[in-house]
Amino acid sequence: MQRTSIVFERISGKPVSKQYVEIVERKGLGHPDYIIDSVCEAASVALSRYYLENFGRVYHHNLDKGLLVGGRSTPVFGGGTVDEPIYILIAGRATTTVRTPTNEYVVPVEKLLKDALRTFIKKNFRFLDPDKHIVSDCRIRPGSADLVKIVEYEKSEVPLSNDTSFGVGYAPFTVLEKIVYSAEREINSPAFKQSLRESGEDCKVMGLRKGDKIHLTIADGIVSHLTPDLDHYISVKEEIRDRILDKAVRMSDGMSVTVDVNTGDLIVPNRREESSVYLTVTGTSAEHGDDGNTGRGNRASGLITPCRQMSLEATAGKNPISHVGKIYNVAAYKIADKIYDEVRVFDEVYVKLLAQIGRRIDRPLMASIQYISGEKITSGVKYEVEEIVRYELKNITALTDSILRGEARLF
């Protein structure tokens, strides 16, 4: 019988929150990397639901090789045009034909994927038109026979891992991590966009903490046709800065906070026609300034955290049944949160789950639990931690439904 080795280990060093320098980044809704992650994930969900509704199970697929090639635009104060559309390619592997004892069915993969892309854009962007501003493309091929057999193996009561990979999670979030995550979510909230319509969906937040001083750098693609002139643009920047500064100060636990917005702007006071500012026609730099790749954006924490242990695995687009590159990253954060919240003796907890291809996903090859704590850890605490790990692994298949409902944080 396959068993999971659970290793419980104290690690030395200061918690990130007590280190002198901390850096945290979040790429927001309209960032090209976030867009392509979201499109690949929406495609996977749409395909999974089709498989379930028509055949009662999710078949092999991995749609995690997406590419967004930026378009070409001419934003100007009070107007602007999209001159060349954004190109989005979803590439990967999928089951394109399903054979039953009585028939053979062709799965409309390309239509499902393109419809999912269109729905995501229409739901999340106000000025980006999926029909006028985007050219969508798919390059989907069947999976290799060995991997398909692992995913669709029916004799195991729990899915088998279709990759040798690992997931990493940690708890708790630091003050800076909470601020950076919340700042982007605030800027892209419906209430914020309703009251400050000029703010684009393409928002990136970079957070720096030095000692007890927090500095946020925000990039926001201001919408050109809602911004009549440079003075109005400057006032929008100031409003974004003031609102996020107010929110960050309330979350800062007494630390000082400064906020800068669109620091790449070149504003020439006496020759304003020579000024260069961050304007977009559609609210995203994907229309001209930047490209995107699946997996280059936020980790499963919703952040990019160079001061933390983390996986570089792309969660987006991978199948939610047996691809541990997705499932184990979600599970690791869930386990870390539960250990930190329920055991209450740790300053930091790190969870790493290592899969081996062909093993049941509820029995990883290794579950590593590392912690920082100033307290003596008893055998009772260790037992409690191991019971949390075993319980979450036993119920790991429930994450599939959570992912398909859009409840799990993936990036």
Secondary structure, 3 states (H helix, E strand, C coil): CCCCEEEEEECCCCCHHHCCEEEEEEECCCCHHHHHHHHHHHHHHHHHHHHHHHHCCCCCEEEEEEEEECCEEEEECCEEEEEECEEEEEEEEECCEEECCCCEEECCHHHHHHHHHHHHHHHHCCCCCCCCCEEEEEEEECCCHHHHHHHCCCCCCCCECCCCCEEEEEECCCHHHHHHHHHHHHHCCHHHHHHCCCCCCCEEEEEEEECCEEEEEEEECEEHHHCCCHHHHHHHHHHHHHHHHHHHHHHCCCCEEEEEECCCCECCCCCHHHCECCEECCCCHHHCCCCEECCCCCCCCCCECCCCCCCCCCCCCECCCCCHHHHHHHHHHHHHHHHHHHHCCCCEEEEEEECCCCCECCCCCEEEEEEECCCCCCHHHHHHHHHHHHHHHHCCCHHHHHHHCCCCCCC
